[in-house]
Amino acid sequence: MRLIIRLAVNAFALWLAATLVSGIDLTDNIPLIVLVALIFGLVNVFIGSVLKLLSLPLTIVTLGLFALVVNTALLAITASLTDNLQIDGFWSAFLGALIISIVSSVLNTIFTD
């Protein structure tokens, strides 16, 4: 059940980021949004873990701000793996990653036991 909630939270966060940031295009088809959220989750688990570990010194020095750059890279990797998510540039990906991070943090806090 927890996995389904996290998937739904990621799907909503991706949809909201695509709605608010003009440089991010996401399909309007709900099953495809869930598929993009699943790919985003898998990218976060496998590639994100390694990137976050390798960038830990920079994240500490920048007081956590470099984590947004890592999240931006993970969002860009997700966009390169699927045709249902298109990102125009770095700043669009950065703003999208910021929105996704904030929304995911808030919703995961609300919906987890």
BALOBA-1460 file (C-alpha; in Angstrom, 3 decimals):
// residues 113
<rec num="1" residu="m" x="0.000" y="0.000" z="0.000"/>
<rec num="2" residu="r" x="2.852" y="2.362" z="0.849"/>
<rec num="3" residu="l" x="4.364" y="1.856" z="-2.623"/>
<rec num="4" residu="i" x="1.078" y="2.756" z="-4.312"/>
<rec num="5" residu="i" x="0.796" y="5.919" z="-2.218"/>
<rec num="6" residu="r" x="4.347" y="6.973" z="-3.117"/>
<rec num="7" residu="l" x="3.661" y="6.276" z="-6.782"/>
<rec num="8" residu="a" x="0.505" y="8.392" z="-6.656"/>
<rec num="9" residu="v" x="2.378" y="11.191" z="-4.861"/>
<rec num="10" residu="n" x="5.130" y="11.139" z="-7.493"/>
<rec num="11" residu="a" x="2.578" y="11.145" z="-10.305"/>
<rec num="12" residu="f" x="0.775" y="14.123" z="-8.784"/>
<rec num="13" residu="a" x="4.048" y="15.977" z="-8.175"/>
<rec num="14" residu="l" x="5.161" y="15.407" z="-11.777"/>
<rec num="15" residu="w" x="1.791" y="16.544" z="-13.091"/>
<rec num="16" residu="l" x="1.871" y="19.668" z="-10.915"/>
<rec num="17" residu="a" x="5.410" y="20.518" z="-12.015"/>
<rec num="18" residu="a" x="4.406" y="20.121" z="-15.658"/>
<rec num="19" residu="t" x="1.384" y="22.339" z="-15.057"/>
<rec num="20" residu="l" x="3.319" y="25.107" z="-13.292"/>
<rec num="21" residu="v" x="6.555" y="25.151" z="-15.334"/>
<rec num="22" residu="s" x="6.129" y="26.141" z="-18.957"/>
<rec num="23" residu="g" x="9.273" y="24.276" z="-20.091"/>
<rec num="24" residu="i" x="8.028" y="20.866" z="-18.946"/>
<rec num="25" residu="d" x="5.586" y="18.939" z="-21.124"/>
<rec num="26" residu="l" x="3.901" y="15.849" z="-19.736"/>
<rec num="27" residu="t" x="1.254" y="13.776" z="-21.430"/>
<rec num="28" residu="d" x="-2.363" y="14.222" z="-20.320"/>
<rec num="29" residu="n" x="-3.004" y="10.478" z="-20.219"/>
<rec num="30" residu="i" x="-3.215" y="9.372" z="-16.564"/>
<rec num="31" residu="p" x="-1.814" y="5.834" z="-17.060"/>
<rec num="32" residu="l" x="1.166" y="7.324" z="-18.904"/>
<rec num="33" residu="i" x="1.706" y="9.859" z="-16.096"/>
<rec num="34" residu="v" x="1.790" y="6.947" z="-13.652"/>
<rec num="35" residu="l" x="4.271" y="5.176" z="-15.942"/>
<rec num="36" residu="v" x="6.508" y="8.282" z="-15.954"/>
<rec num="37" residu="a" x="6.214" y="8.418" z="-12.147"/>
<rec num="38" residu="l" x="7.239" y="4.757" z="-11.964"/>
<rec num="39" residu="i" x="10.262" y="5.401" z="-14.191"/>
<rec num="40" residu="f" x="11.116" y="8.471" z="-12.088"/>
<rec num="41" residu="g" x="10.940" y="6.354" z="-8.938"/>
<rec num="42" residu="l" x="13.183" y="3.666" z="-10.425"/>
<rec num="43" residu="v" x="15.693" y="6.287" z="-11.577"/>
<rec num="44" residu="n" x="15.685" y="7.744" z="-8.060"/>
<rec num="45" residu="v" x="16.243" y="4.350" z="-6.469"/>
<rec num="46" residu="f" x="19.008" y="3.070" z="-8.718"/>
<rec num="47" residu="i" x="20.817" y="6.107" z="-10.137"/>
<rec num="48" residu="g" x="19.789" y="8.611" z="-7.458"/>
<rec num="49" residu="s" x="21.296" y="6.599" z="-4.647"/>
<rec num="50" residu="v" x="24.681" y="6.525" z="-6.341"/>
<rec num="51" residu="l" x="24.574" y="10.212" z="-7.317"/>
<rec num="52" residu="k" x="23.542" y="11.287" z="-3.833"/>
<rec num="53" residu="l" x="26.332" y="9.260" z="-2.271"/>
<rec num="54" residu="l" x="28.959" y="10.615" z="-4.664"/>
<rec num="55" residu="s" x="27.774" y="14.208" z="-4.248"/>
<rec num="56" residu="l" x="27.533" y="14.036" z="-0.458"/>
<rec num="57" residu="p" x="30.588" y="16.275" z="0.148"/>
<rec num="58" residu="l" x="29.200" y="18.976" z="-2.171"/>
<rec num="59" residu="t" x="25.778" y="18.653" z="-0.587"/>
<rec num="60" residu="i" x="27.296" y="19.165" z="2.872"/>
<rec num="61" residu="v" x="29.381" y="22.150" z="1.755"/>
<rec num="62" residu="t" x="26.381" y="23.819" z="0.088"/>
<rec num="63" residu="l" x="24.127" y="23.034" z="3.068"/>
<rec num="64" residu="g" x="21.910" y="20.761" z="1.008"/>
<rec num="65" residu="l" x="21.406" y="22.983" z="-2.019"/>
<rec num="66" residu="f" x="23.400" y="20.687" z="-4.296"/>
<rec num="67" residu="a" x="20.733" y="18.042" z="-3.712"/>
<rec num="68" residu="l" x="18.503" y="20.135" z="-5.989"/>
<rec num="69" residu="v" x="21.079" y="19.835" z="-8.752"/>
<rec num="70" residu="v" x="21.109" y="16.065" z="-8.279"/>
<rec num="71" residu="n" x="17.301" y="15.999" z="-8.404"/>
<rec num="72" residu="t" x="17.447" y="18.107" z="-11.565"/>
<rec num="73" residu="a" x="19.766" y="15.541" z="-13.149"/>
<rec num="74" residu="l" x="17.446" y="12.704" z="-12.120"/>
<rec num="75" residu="l" x="14.464" y="14.477" z="-13.678"/>
<rec num="76" residu="a" x="16.457" y="15.035" z="-16.881"/>
<rec num="77" residu="i" x="17.463" y="11.357" z="-16.954"/>
<rec num="78" residu="t" x="13.807" y="10.394" z="-16.575"/>
<rec num="79" residu="a" x="12.867" y="12.683" z="-19.456"/>
<rec num="80" residu="s" x="15.528" y="11.082" z="-21.636"/>
<rec num="81" residu="l" x="14.187" y="7.601" z="-20.874"/>
<rec num="82" residu="t" x="10.567" y="8.311" z="-21.815"/>
<rec num="83" residu="d" x="8.796" y="10.097" z="-24.646"/>
<rec num="84" residu="n" x="5.933" y="11.187" z="-22.372"/>
<rec num="85" residu="l" x="8.034" y="13.789" z="-20.520"/>
<rec num="86" residu="q" x="9.830" y="16.608" z="-22.337"/>
<rec num="87" residu="i" x="12.011" y="19.229" z="-20.642"/>
<rec num="88" residu="d" x="13.269" y="22.314" z="-22.487"/>
<rec num="89" residu="g" x="16.376" y="23.183" z="-20.488"/>
<rec num="90" residu="f" x="18.249" y="23.221" z="-17.209"/>
<rec num="91" residu="w" x="16.163" y="25.903" z="-15.520"/>
<rec num="92" residu="s" x="12.903" y="24.204" z="-16.416"/>
<rec num="93" residu="a" x="14.252" y="20.957" z="-14.994"/>
<rec num="94" residu="f" x="15.549" y="22.807" z="-11.918"/>
<rec num="95" residu="l" x="12.192" y="24.445" z="-11.200"/>
<rec num="96" residu="g" x="10.420" y="21.152" z="-11.862"/>
<rec num="97" residu="a" x="12.745" y="19.310" z="-9.484"/>
<rec num="98" residu="l" x="12.174" y="21.986" z="-6.847"/>
<rec num="99" residu="i" x="8.401" y="21.673" z="-7.159"/>
<rec num="100" residu="i" x="8.541" y="17.872" z="-7.170"/>
<rec num="101" residu="s" x="10.767" y="17.862" z="-4.075"/>
<rec num="102" residu="i" x="8.505" y="20.201" z="-2.114"/>
<rec num="103" residu="v" x="5.243" y="18.521" z="-3.128"/>
<rec num="104" residu="s" x="6.619" y="15.020" z="-2.552"/>
<rec num="105" residu="s" x="7.971" y="15.948" z="0.866"/>
<rec num="106" residu="v" x="4.697" y="17.500" z="1.992"/>
<rec num="107" residu="l" x="2.453" y="14.759" z="0.623"/>
<rec num="108" residu="n" x="4.660" y="11.903" z="1.843"/>
<rec num="109" residu="t" x="4.602" y="13.467" z="5.323"/>
<rec num="110" residu="i" x="0.815" y="13.685" z="5.227"/>
<rec num="111" residu="f" x="0.111" y="10.227" z="3.800"/>
<rec num="112" residu="t" x="2.693" y="8.064" z="5.580"/>
<rec num="113" residu="d" x="1.948" y="6.372" z="8.877"/>
